[in-house]
Amino acid sequence: MNGLEAAQRKMRDAGIADLAIDVFSDFYGKLAAGETGMIPEADVDPLDGVDRAADLEVSLEDQCAAADVTAVIKLNGGLGTSMGMDRAKSLLDVREGRSFLDLIVAQVRGVREELGVRLPLVFMNSFRTSDDTRAVLERYPDLAVGDLPLEFLQNREPKLLEDDLTPVEWDDETLTWCPPGHGDLYTALATSGVLDTLLDQGFRYATISNSDNLGAAPDPAMMGWFAASGAPYAAEVCLRTPADVKGGHLVVRKADGRLVLRETAQTPDQDADAAADMQRHRYFHTNNLWFDLQALKARLEERGGVMGLPLIRNVKNVDPRDPSSPKVVQIESAMGAAVEVFDGATAIEVPRSRFLPVKTTNDLALLRSDVYDVADDGHVSAAVDEVPLVRLEKSYYGTIDAFEQRLPQVPSLREARSFTVHGDWTFGSGVRVVGDVELADTGSAERVADGEVLTGD
């Protein structure tokens, strides 16, 4: 039995939907053929001339009409493993007693109450985040809309040994499976039946973003814009800064003029400098998306359920915590790559305030600090003109447990330009950071006393 047949059998035995197996098989064929998904600079032109959200003028009537046929989908499959977590990252508190999930619910309910619209909220969970997420959502018995479920599950697929592309075997069976990347969104919508249910209940559009990005709150003006655009698909992009040069960005394929998402992993080494050139490639991709549900249904039917997204070949250890464990290939795809599948796909430039992802404890420190205000309706907004740069030494603050032990209360950062911590420092309550502050590693554990003011240049 070859690697593909063994992987297909493993998926069937686990009850994975036939369509998900078909999509995996399509990707496996590309992987076995040596495809890397690389997008050379010579094959693309920069994206330019996109609409700006700041210029939108959408009437209240059009906002209400669009919002009433739009669904909010949040990607919630991440465990926060980069921060040492083994549960949904969205369960973390942003403010005491208010988690990412709580704030997302508040954002959606706020729009419902303001405009008198349905606006369903649906989470795409993984098999590892479903139970915890549903437990939190039980606190909101009025959240579900009609027969729509509050969640659907991301599919899973076997990790493949790097040397022969056969399914890996390991003592911990759960570690032999991996999610297929957030490009699985389209397959999971179809296999779960949620796509058909949305259409049956009269919903036409969807806005999608990561649950750790509280900046991507449901925006009725943008809903009205997308409905009026007639586009089947749209991506939100932001102007790049030096912090964004390694992220995914949209380019225009010379061969056919289509928008294409190019991730860092899809950029040849020799093109890295050109891809990072902020003057040439001005925008980065926020992973906030919009699509027409009818157009998605039609595209899936035309392609037999296989969207044909570009392959991302991700090499890891079968046990991420054990660098000596076997190397495996995880077949992944990016949901933003679907931009090239739709005729007439477009993009819109949004302000930086719609991009507040939390990927590290540095990001979490900022979000928990007084740099950001959190309103009753869940909206998060910067309280300063320029957000300071936070850099905490990973060996002491990289995991959530270590972070919360040393920073039970994040210092005031409203007067800070940058805050860098080397070494093992624990912070008391009421600490203020002013200017550019850098704490040195003294070689031993140190403490900043309650109420202390740290000042820099």
ABEGO torsion letter per residue (X at the ends): XBAAAAAAAAAAAAGBBAAAAAAAAAAAAAAAAGBAGBBBAAABBBBBGBBBAAABBBBAAAAAAAAAABBBBBBAABAGAAAGBABBAAABBABBGBBAAAAAAAAAAAAAAAAGBAGBBBBBBBAAAAAAAAAAAAABAAABBEABBABBBBBBBBBBBAAAGBBBBBABAAAABBBAEAAAAAAAAAAAGAAAAAAAAGBABBBBBBAABAABBBBAAAAAAAAAAGBABBBBBBBBBAAAAABBBBBBBAAAGBBBBBBAAABBAAAAAAAABAAABABBBAGBBBBBAAAAAAAAAAAGGBAGBBBBBBBBBABAABAABBBBBBBBBBAAAAAAABBGBBBBBBBAAABBBBABAAAAAAAABAABBBBAAGBBBBABABBBBBBBBAAAAABAAAAAAABABBBBAAABABBBBBEBBBBBBGBBBBEBBBBBBAGBBBBBBBGBBBBBX
